[in-house]
Amino acid sequence: MVTATAPAADGLTDARYAALAARDARFDGRFFVGVTSTGIYCRPVCRVRLPQQRNCRFFPHAAAAEQAGFRPCLRCRPELAPGLSLTDSSQVLARHAAQAMVQAVHEGQPLSLPAVAARLGVTDRHLRRIFQEAHGVSPIDFITTQRLLLAKQLLTDTPLPVTQVALASGYASLRRFNAAFAERYRLSPSALRRERGDAAPEAAGITLKLAYRPPYDVAGMLAFFAQRAVPGVETVDVPALTLRRTLALPHGGGRLQGWISLRYRPERHEVQLSLAPTLVPAIGALLQRLRQALDLDADPAQIDPVMAGLPLPPVPGIRLAGSFDGFETAMRVVLGQQVTVAAARTLAGRVTERYGEPITTPFEDLTRLAPSAQAIAEADPAELGQLGIVRQRVRALQALAAEVHAGRITLHRGAPLAATLDALRALPGIGDWTAQLVALRVLAWPDAFPATDIGLLNALGTRDAKAVLAQAEAWRPWRAYAVMRLWQEQPTPKAPVAPAAPAGEPL
């Protein structure tokens, strides 16, 4: 039952209605509109006939619309809308809690609110209060909406049995899942699946869509990944707007292996994802990873005005190049200490060739998985040294791998920022530069800033890191985006990397 009351006429309501009338993709995910005459809520980009303004109720997120009794639109599919980045709320703590919940839901993990509160260093009661103030709904309502929207996407886009959809969405009981779905959406999961009709996907040909808000610097993002692509693991075709790679995902105590293929469709403001059938059981976690890796939840309307203050020509829609695999990216950051991008790529290729598992894919240039944390932690240090990695770097690499493999450090954007950075800095051979880069690429922290980075200093024409830090104050809270833009100004020197040491050479 719809319970939203008519809003008082104000400028914000008029502005949102104007965005809805224009189907302006820049506002996708920044608000949702509930239509009282239908009981349905939509994204601002929905292609249905424009409702009259007096029938529109605007909500900051999907959970608030559902709490008011609206059901998600089956046409524009609110579960595809971009999310919110970490600092687009003044209450960063509440936003971190929301990210941790979204991460757990998509990975199908049990979620304990007291545990989330403890990780953030606050009490359960305090977290509930600030969460309600920031998001307008309780944490339980927020989690329920996240689970049901994930389930709705899996029912629509994948051939997973309803039981597996329930499990992947965090429901241990199929009966409770069916009841929750029917109560919120007034439609059973089976009925929704039947509505797909002939559009039902086959396991061998699953294709999903991931939306983003324009503008998006697609060429800049693909160029970044192309420059760092490790042979056998990933390939990037910038003109074709595609990226393919191998990937391993934890699932059910095991490890799923497969490949993904991504293609940007700028005319639709979305990324099209194809994936190996072997990865389908972990698709919730995969979608979450891809949103972070491609920074699909960024809001250029907030970021670009700050980037206009950089001493460079503006590039609309700069994004943070994130991480498809937290340990893999952190490992490559460590390998990149004090060497060029090209040299780090060479070292990563050697490590992958030695410790990455072979994999069969439909693509002849995708033949190997990135090494796991376990493989690096258990590797012979002397063998790592033979790949041209200096002794100090080997210690840092294996210390990092051991902590990640043991579960004492988790590397994804739902991880607590301060605690994770402290844990990284406590490892041998890992200083603030490495920690800040991990925060930027793995933890998706938009204000990360490696002030001593040589590429950054070169772009700004200085060697004074303190002066750079002072200059960067004007770019808060988006300093990581400033880093990405400044890196684009860097030539790519082909400096040599140390040759692989002869077999048996001591470190």
Summary of the structure (lengths in Angstrom):
residues: 507
radius of gyration: 23.1
end to end distance: 69.6
largest distance: 77.7
contacts: 1674
relative contact order: 0.09
helix: 49%
strand: 11%
